[in-house]
Amino acid sequence: MEESNSRMQKESKNLWQSVEAALQEIGQTFVAFAKAPKALWGVNIPYVIEGLVYFGILTILGKFCSENVGLSDLHAGWVYSAVTGGITFFMLVLGGVSDKIGVRQSLALALSVMMVGRFMVSLSGTLPLGEGIGSPMFFLMSAGLLLMVAAYGLYQPAAYAGVKRYTNPKTAAMGYAVVYALMNLGAFFSGFISPATRHSFTDVFPPNGLTAVFWVYTFLTLCAVILTLVILRKKTDQDAVTRLKAELNENDTSKNNQKSNQQNSEPQKKIDNRPLLFLGLGILLSAIILISQLTNNHSTYRYSLVALVVLVIAAIWEFLRKRPDYPLRDMRFLFFIFILIPVQTLFAHVWLTVPYYLDRAFAGTIVGKYFEFFSNLNPILIFVLAPLIAALTSRTRVYRMMIIGTFVMATPTFLLAFGPNTILFLCYVLFMTIGEAMWQPRFLQWIAEIAPEGKTGAYMGIGQLPWFLTKVLTGLYSGYFVENYIPLPESGLPFKTGEMWFIYGVIAMISPVALLLAKKWMMSGMKEKSS
């Protein structure tokens, strides 16, 4: 009995020590931010604003497309797919631009183009340009969103390149933690700015004041451009680089450079990519034809869909057969990253479904009136809970934490199956966020552990592919569910939100169940790599 009490006291002490260590880590994050080179402030401060604007736009974009532009909920979901998926695509295309033109120029250019894009979106809601998918309003909004998406594809890699440039190996982890935390903090602030602006300008910008919110976000983007140019000057950049060079160990630097030179000097086998290029053009053409047929309700869309699927499979085969060491040929890695897609759909539903759900199912309540605030509770909870949970679960094995974390994230979705209820929704957000904080940080850690020696970077890059597919695929069907399960009140159709969330819960549960069933196979792979 005494031994049991002693063990319980010891565990309690360890728990308290873990919480105390996590709180200290949060404090150290702010201290590190305050002491960081001034150039890093030129990255972080605009990043707070951009987090506010980006997530603020995602929260209201669907409502704007449905009520202002006059799109169906299904087509509004497709706009979401194009925006969120397009950002990931442009990150792959433009990710290396900052290495060529510099961090400062990349950040300023990206924010300037985003400002122009958001100006065009705001203008589309201000001028009388008609409504519908074929209207000038839709095309002006689409052009603005395209500029915003392309610029964001340059901005985010440049911001992380800036963190790398202005931190040393000892402070890099803290630098990345700060920039991620500040993005979530900015997203939370959008929940205050958006409803306050919307309610104040409903009469000026009918029917709902959302155009005024876009104008505010355009102005905030302009402020981010100015702050970037003022804080991140050439002298500031050079001072930060000089300071960091002085902090680095010259011997370690020279060794790393020597290794890098040796790796770069190794001859690489040239690969003929012409067949892949032709297949890519075929995929693009098939996708354009398919979207056109779906938009105009042509019954021949099935043939285009089959052609698109065949071309995608052929492109994947052509790509992999010439790259025997490519990460996607590792079956354990392939299973791991793609089996997370079902639970990752809950991330996408934060902006694809939740704003509609709160705005329509909670109409007439404080939750419906301030749906932007309640839609953005997740970021502030992540800001607080992520370091605490990381400290409390630091000794838990990675794969075990992936199973538990995805289960904790998926399970509370079934709370919403009981129908619209404020308490149940808040519980859903809380427990979903706890689950996210449990497994999401471990995702990249697992990829690093499963990757063969010398291929960690390649595995990390491919690890983002399922997130791209999640955003695109979820957007394609979310509009259908919104239209049929949370219809507009004036349609007179009944709400079926409980059924919708039950289906989403079943989809999300596929991930933890599959991870659990595959545990023996996955862990045997880890043992082979360890030996």
Secondary structure, 3 states (H helix, E strand, C coil): CHHHHHHHHHHHHHHHHHHHHHHHHHHHHHHHHHHCCHHHHHHHHHHHHHHHHHHHHHHHHHHHHHHHHCCCHHHHHHHHHHHHHHHHHHHHHHCCHHHHHCHHHHHHHHHHHHHHHHHHHHHHHHCCCCCCCCCHHHHHHHHHHHHHHHHHHHHHHHHHHHHHHCCCCCCHHHHHHHHHHHHHHHHHHHHHHHHHHHHHCCCCCCCCCHHHHHHHHHHHHHHHHHHHHHHCCHHHHHHHHHHHHHHCCHHHHHHHHHHHHHHHHCCCCCCCCHHHHHHHHHHHHHHHHHHHHHHCCCCCHHHHHHHHHHHHHHHHHHHHHCCCCCHHHCHHHHHHHHHCHHHHHHHHHHHHCHHHHHHHHCCCCHHHHCHHHHHCHHHHHHHHHHHHHHHHCCCCCHHHHHHHHHHHHHHHHHHHHHCCCHHHHHHHHHHHHHHHHHHHHHHHHHHHHHCCCCCHHHHHHHCCHHHHHHHHHHHHHHHHHHHHHCCCHHHCCCCCHHHHHHHHHHHHHHHHHHHHHCHHHHHHHHHHHHC
